[in-house]
Amino acid sequence: MANETTIYVKRIFENKYEIIARNLDLEPGSYTIQNIDGLWIMKKTSSADPTQENAISKGFFIFEDANQANEFAKRNREKIEHEEIIGIKGFNNRFYFFANTYYNEKKKNILDSLTQEGSSLELLSSKIEINEDIIRGLIELLKEEGLIFERTRGMFFKV
């Protein structure tokens, strides 16, 4: 869970609130508001949903929560329909989204790094110098495309 930011808000009228603590740096994100004995407390529950521009510039997003993945997919629906962003749910219940350009670049690197004897996730990660979580998502997409297969658990081969 993201770091929690607590903001104290006092309810003045039906739809008007006053922030009691001043000079707060509020980050974009999801907040919940609770009323505890007349004191309204707003807590940050998660970081901001990534925007379409971030998806393209960063190249990838990994979500562990289905709700966050659905929100991301809704916000980027048009880019997903035009295949500028592609995504998949892994067997580890994580949701992986990649910018198409990032995926195609890394796909070539992974396919070039696979050996005849097979390659493990750790070996691919060290050869390509990418985090294992990202490699895991890329491998799921490559398996879906039928470009690689997993003969034994954790050993990947070209088709």
RODO-2510 file (C-alpha; in nm, 4 decimals, decimal comma):
residues 159
     n   res          X          Y          Z
     1     m     0,0000     0,0000     0,0000
     2     a     0,1207     0,3526    -0,0721
     3     n     0,2338     0,5809     0,2079
     4     e    -0,0642     0,7223     0,3913
     5     t    -0,1201     1,0959     0,4032
     6     t    -0,3662     1,2150     0,6672
     7     i    -0,5567     1,5405     0,6186
     8     y    -0,8003     1,6736     0,8755
     9     v    -1,1168     1,8284     0,7370
    10     k    -1,4014     1,9930     0,9317
    11     r    -1,7530     1,9855     0,7878
    12     i    -1,9096     2,3313     0,7894
    13     f    -2,2292     2,2886     0,5871
    14     e    -2,3887     2,0040     0,3934
    15     n    -2,1410     2,0169     0,1041
    16     k    -1,8706     2,2487     0,2403
    17     y    -1,5591     2,1433     0,4234
    18     e    -1,2681     2,3293     0,5785
    19     i    -0,9210     2,1824     0,5876
    20     i    -0,7919     2,2191     0,9421
    21     a    -0,4248     2,1448     0,8747
    22     r    -0,2681     2,3942     0,6356
    23     n     0,0343     2,3865     0,4018
    24     l    -0,0145     2,0258     0,2993
    25     d     0,1428     1,8901    -0,0164
    26     l    -0,1333     1,6768    -0,1608
    27     e    -0,0285     1,4283    -0,4218
    28     p    -0,2792     1,3196    -0,6847
    29     g    -0,4428     0,9945    -0,5882
    30     s    -0,7398     0,8228    -0,4309
    31     y    -0,8563     0,9398    -0,0899
    32     t    -1,1175     0,8211     0,1551
    33     i    -1,3067     1,0508     0,3918
    34     q    -1,4255     0,9275     0,7308
    35     n    -1,6299     1,1086     0,9942
    36     i    -1,4977     1,0360     1,3415
    37     d    -1,6804     1,2277     1,6179
    38     g    -1,7477     1,5269     1,3926
    39     l    -1,3927     1,5387     1,2588
    40     w    -1,3602     1,4445     0,8946
    41     i    -1,0414     1,2569     0,8161
    42     m    -0,9227     1,2144     0,4595
    43     k    -0,6624     0,9437     0,4014
    44     k    -0,4743     0,8651     0,0856
    45     t    -0,5506     0,5076    -0,0156
    46     s    -0,3407     0,4726    -0,3303
    47     s    -0,1169     0,6680    -0,5596
    48     a    -0,2497     0,8405    -0,8675
    49     d    -0,3702     0,6353    -1,1563
    50     p    -0,1143     0,6539    -1,4333
    51     t    -0,2047     0,8735    -1,7273
    52     q    -0,1792     0,7794    -2,0903
    53     e     0,1350     0,9883    -2,1353
    54     n     0,3081     0,8082    -1,8481
    55     a     0,2285     0,4708    -1,9981
    56     i     0,4032     0,5660    -2,3185
    57     s     0,7029     0,7382    -2,1565
    58     k     0,7657     0,4764    -1,8866
    59     g     0,6836     0,1814    -2,1094
    60     f     0,5183    -0,0477    -1,8557
    61     f     0,2855    -0,0735    -1,5564
    62     i     0,2368    -0,3648    -1,3169
    63     f    -0,0706    -0,3861    -1,0945
    64     e    -0,1364    -0,6348    -0,8165
    65     d    -0,4937    -0,5186    -0,7677
    66     a    -0,7624    -0,5957    -1,0267
    67     n    -0,9426    -0,2692    -0,9482
    68     q    -0,6341    -0,0612    -1,0256
    69     a    -0,5805    -0,2558    -1,3493
    70     n    -0,9427    -0,1983    -1,4504
    71     e    -0,9151     0,1747    -1,3771
    72     f    -0,5965     0,1938    -1,5843
    73     a    -0,7628     0,0030    -1,8695
    74     k    -1,0657     0,2352    -1,8621
    75     r    -0,8475     0,5464    -1,8700
    76     n    -0,6395     0,4094    -2,1550
    77     r    -0,9195     0,2361    -2,3432
    78     e    -0,8558     0,4158    -2,6706
    79     k    -0,4833     0,3380    -2,6674
    80     i    -0,5574    -0,0265    -2,5865
    81     e    -0,8059    -0,0497    -2,8737
    82     h    -0,5428     0,0948    -3,1112
    83     e    -0,2855    -0,1490    -2,9636
    84     e    -0,0594     0,1316    -2,8452
    85     i    -0,0809    -0,0333    -2,5019
    86     i    -0,1045    -0,4104    -2,4607
    87     g    -0,1757    -0,6007    -2,1434
    88     i    -0,2097    -0,9436    -1,9907
    89     k    -0,2903    -1,1070    -1,6585
    90     g    -0,0077    -1,3306    -1,5391
    91     f    -0,0395    -1,6600    -1,3557
    92     n     0,0893    -1,4783    -1,0464
    93     n    -0,2347    -1,2701    -1,0474
    94     r    -0,0528    -0,9535    -1,1504
    95     f    -0,1668    -0,7366    -1,4387
    96     y     0,0973    -0,6244    -1,6871
    97     f     0,0572    -0,3358    -1,9326
    98     f     0,3240    -0,2348    -2,1841
    99     a     0,3541     0,0387    -2,4413
   100     n     0,3670    -0,1377    -2,7781
   101     t     0,7014     0,0236    -2,8679
   102     y     0,8541    -0,0860    -2,5345
   103     y     0,7212    -0,4393    -2,5781
   104     n     0,8557    -0,4760    -2,9329
   105     e     1,1980    -0,3477    -2,8290
   106     k     1,2232    -0,5839    -2,5305
   107     k     1,0690    -0,8740    -2,7253
   108     k     1,3633    -0,8661    -2,9662
   109     n     1,6104    -0,8560    -2,6747
   110     i     1,4455    -1,1525    -2,5022
   111     l     1,4256    -1,3649    -2,8177
   112     d     1,7916    -1,2909    -2,8949
   113     s     1,8893    -1,3869    -2,5386
   114     l     1,7148    -1,7256    -2,5354
   115     t     1,9530    -2,0193    -2,5802
   116     q     1,8959    -2,3656    -2,7252
   117     e     1,9247    -2,5138    -2,3736
   118     g     1,6618    -2,2749    -2,2456
   119     s     1,6945    -1,9705    -2,0267
   120     s     1,5677    -1,8993    -1,6789
   121     l     1,3962    -1,5825    -1,5681
   122     e     1,7021    -1,4820    -1,3635
   123     l     1,9378    -1,5351    -1,6588
   124     l     1,7181    -1,3313    -1,8920
   125     s     1,6892    -1,0568    -1,6325
   126     s     2,0662    -1,0302    -1,5930
   127     k     2,1355    -1,0476    -1,9700
   128     i     1,8810    -0,7807    -2,0607
   129     e     1,9277    -0,5851    -1,7361
   130     i     1,5574    -0,5523    -1,6600
   131     n     1,3728    -0,6239    -1,3365
   132     e     1,2396    -0,9815    -1,3085
   133     d     0,8806    -0,8606    -1,2626
   134     i     0,8939    -0,6802    -1,5965
   135     i     1,0525    -0,9826    -1,7670
   136     r     0,7759    -1,2013    -1,6221
   137     g     0,5089    -0,9842    -1,7873
   138     l     0,6965    -0,9750    -2,1181
   139     i     0,7310    -1,3544    -2,1120
   140     e     0,3557    -1,3921    -2,0538
   141     l     0,2897    -1,1867    -2,3680
   142     l     0,5506    -1,3806    -2,5676
   143     k     0,3916    -1,7097    -2,4583
   144     e     0,0501    -1,5738    -2,5584
   145     e     0,1889    -1,4879    -2,9039
   146     g     0,3324    -1,8382    -2,9341
   147     l     0,6919    -1,7175    -2,9712
   148     i     0,8263    -1,8965    -2,6637
   149     f     0,7160    -2,1804    -2,4395
   150     e     0,7917    -2,3011    -2,0906
   151     r     0,8930    -2,6672    -2,1139
   152     t     0,9664    -2,6983    -1,7428
   153     r     0,8802    -2,4509    -1,4696
   154     g     1,1040    -2,1477    -1,5051
   155     m     1,2857    -2,2574    -1,8252
   156     f     1,1913    -2,0755    -2,1443
   157     f     1,2609    -2,1789    -2,5038
   158     k     1,2041    -2,0288    -2,8493
   159     v     0,9416    -2,1942    -3,0640
***
